[in-house]
Amino acid sequence: MKNLIYWVEIPALNFSRAVKFYSQLLQAELVDCSSGNEKMAILPDDAGAIFQSEGYRPSKDGLIVSLNTGKNLDEWLKRVVENGGSIDRPKTKIEAEGRGWFALFIDSEGNRLGLYGE
């Protein structure tokens, strides 16, 4: 098994704003695969998509998906704020030995996600 998580859909109310936010955060171009009433922009490495469709609502409550920042957690936190997001929980040491650091942020649409770094 390569990765336990196969696909993540991040809901958006304002599709273009969300695509811009994640393009800047990830420093990657997202591929628009919209069709009919569904708007979808594919995340790098085909990990999921920014998604806008009936029944999809951003939320800061519930499931948290964390993005791996490698050794650049501080830089990612700066990009969150610079691109219209906010920090929900600042960089925090994970108490288990050797597990690194994490932070939580609210994206441009109101979703709460995590960042993980070494």
Contacts in CASP RR format, 6 or more apart in sequence:
PFRMAT RR
TARGET T0000
AUTHOR 0000-0000-0000
METHOD contacts of the structure
MODEL  1
MKNLIYWVEIPALNFSRAVKFYSQLLQAELVDCSSGNEKMAILPDDAGAI
FQSEGYRPSKDGLIVSLNTGKNLDEWLKRVVENGGSIDRPKTKIEAEGRG
WFALFIDSEGNRLGLYGE
5 47 0 8 1.000
5 65 0 8 1.000
7 47 0 8 1.000
7 48 0 8 1.000
7 49 0 8 1.000
8 43 0 8 1.000
8 47 0 8 1.000
8 48 0 8 1.000
8 49 0 8 1.000
8 65 0 8 1.000
9 48 0 8 1.000
9 49 0 8 1.000
9 51 0 8 1.000
9 56 0 8 1.000
10 18 0 8 1.000
10 22 0 8 1.000
10 43 0 8 1.000
10 48 0 8 1.000
10 49 0 8 1.000
10 50 0 8 1.000
10 51 0 8 1.000
10 58 0 8 1.000
10 65 0 8 1.000
10 107 0 8 1.000
10 109 0 8 1.000
10 111 0 8 1.000
10 113 0 8 1.000
11 51 0 8 1.000
11 52 0 8 1.000
11 56 0 8 1.000
11 57 0 8 1.000
11 58 0 8 1.000
11 59 0 8 1.000
11 109 0 8 1.000
11 111 0 8 1.000
12 18 0 8 1.000
12 19 0 8 1.000
12 39 0 8 1.000
12 50 0 8 1.000
12 51 0 8 1.000
12 52 0 8 1.000
12 56 0 8 1.000
12 58 0 8 1.000
12 109 0 8 1.000
13 52 0 8 1.000
13 57 0 8 1.000
13 58 0 8 1.000
13 109 0 8 1.000
14 108 0 8 1.000
14 109 0 8 1.000
15 39 0 8 1.000
15 41 0 8 1.000
15 50 0 8 1.000
15 52 0 8 1.000
17 108 0 8 1.000
17 109 0 8 1.000
18 41 0 8 1.000
18 50 0 8 1.000
18 52 0 8 1.000
18 107 0 8 1.000
18 108 0 8 1.000
18 109 0 8 1.000
19 30 0 8 1.000
19 32 0 8 1.000
19 41 0 8 1.000
19 50 0 8 1.000
20 83 0 8 1.000
20 108 0 8 1.000
21 83 0 8 1.000
21 84 0 8 1.000
21 85 0 8 1.000
21 107 0 8 1.000
21 108 0 8 1.000
21 109 0 8 1.000
22 30 0 8 1.000
22 41 0 8 1.000
22 43 0 8 1.000
22 50 0 8 1.000
22 107 0 8 1.000
23 29 0 8 1.000
23 30 0 8 1.000
24 79 0 8 1.000
24 82 0 8 1.000
24 83 0 8 1.000
25 76 0 8 1.000
25 79 0 8 1.000
25 80 0 8 1.000
25 83 0 8 1.000
25 107 0 8 1.000
26 43 0 8 1.000
26 44 0 8 1.000
26 67 0 8 1.000
27 79 0 8 1.000
28 43 0 8 1.000
28 44 0 8 1.000
30 41 0 8 1.000
30 42 0 8 1.000
30 43 0 8 1.000
30 44 0 8 1.000
30 50 0 8 1.000
31 41 0 8 1.000
31 42 0 8 1.000
32 39 0 8 1.000
32 40 0 8 1.000
32 41 0 8 1.000
33 40 0 8 1.000
33 41 0 8 1.000
33 42 0 8 1.000
33 49 0 8 1.000
34 40 0 8 1.000
34 41 0 8 1.000
37 53 0 8 1.000
37 54 0 8 1.000
38 51 0 8 1.000
38 52 0 8 1.000
38 53 0 8 1.000
39 50 0 8 1.000
39 51 0 8 1.000
39 52 0 8 1.000
39 53 0 8 1.000
40 49 0 8 1.000
40 50 0 8 1.000
40 51 0 8 1.000
40 52 0 8 1.000
41 49 0 8 1.000
41 50 0 8 1.000
42 48 0 8 1.000
42 49 0 8 1.000
43 49 0 8 1.000
43 50 0 8 1.000
58 107 0 8 1.000
58 109 0 8 1.000
58 110 0 8 1.000
58 111 0 8 1.000
59 110 0 8 1.000
59 111 0 8 1.000
59 112 0 8 1.000
60 88 0 8 1.000
60 106 0 8 1.000
60 110 0 8 1.000
60 111 0 8 1.000
60 112 0 8 1.000
61 112 0 8 1.000
62 112 0 8 1.000
64 104 0 8 1.000
64 112 0 8 1.000
64 113 0 8 1.000
64 114 0 8 1.000
65 113 0 8 1.000
65 114 0 8 1.000
66 102 0 8 1.000
66 113 0 8 1.000
66 114 0 8 1.000
66 115 0 8 1.000
66 116 0 8 1.000
67 76 0 8 1.000
67 113 0 8 1.000
67 114 0 8 1.000
67 115 0 8 1.000
67 116 0 8 1.000
68 116 0 8 1.000
68 117 0 8 1.000
69 75 0 8 1.000
69 76 0 8 1.000
69 115 0 8 1.000
69 116 0 8 1.000
69 117 0 8 1.000
70 116 0 8 1.000
70 117 0 8 1.000
70 118 0 8 1.000
71 117 0 8 1.000
71 118 0 8 1.000
72 117 0 8 1.000
73 91 0 8 1.000
73 101 0 8 1.000
73 103 0 8 1.000
73 115 0 8 1.000
73 116 0 8 1.000
73 117 0 8 1.000
74 91 0 8 1.000
76 115 0 8 1.000
77 87 0 8 1.000
77 90 0 8 1.000
77 91 0 8 1.000
77 103 0 8 1.000
77 105 0 8 1.000
77 115 0 8 1.000
80 86 0 8 1.000
80 87 0 8 1.000
80 105 0 8 1.000
80 107 0 8 1.000
80 115 0 8 1.000
81 87 0 8 1.000
83 108 0 8 1.000
84 108 0 8 1.000
85 105 0 8 1.000
85 106 0 8 1.000
85 107 0 8 1.000
85 108 0 8 1.000
86 105 0 8 1.000
86 106 0 8 1.000
87 103 0 8 1.000
87 104 0 8 1.000
87 105 0 8 1.000
87 106 0 8 1.000
88 104 0 8 1.000
88 105 0 8 1.000
88 106 0 8 1.000
88 112 0 8 1.000
89 102 0 8 1.000
89 103 0 8 1.000
89 104 0 8 1.000
90 103 0 8 1.000
91 101 0 8 1.000
91 102 0 8 1.000
91 103 0 8 1.000
92 101 0 8 1.000
92 102 0 8 1.000
92 103 0 8 1.000
93 100 0 8 1.000
93 101 0 8 1.000
94 100 0 8 1.000
94 101 0 8 1.000
94 102 0 8 1.000
100 116 0 8 1.000
100 117 0 8 1.000
100 118 0 8 1.000
101 116 0 8 1.000
101 117 0 8 1.000
101 118 0 8 1.000
102 114 0 8 1.000
102 115 0 8 1.000
102 116 0 8 1.000
102 117 0 8 1.000
103 114 0 8 1.000
103 115 0 8 1.000
104 112 0 8 1.000
104 113 0 8 1.000
104 114 0 8 1.000
104 115 0 8 1.000
105 112 0 8 1.000
105 113 0 8 1.000
105 114 0 8 1.000
105 115 0 8 1.000
106 112 0 8 1.000
107 113 0 8 1.000
END
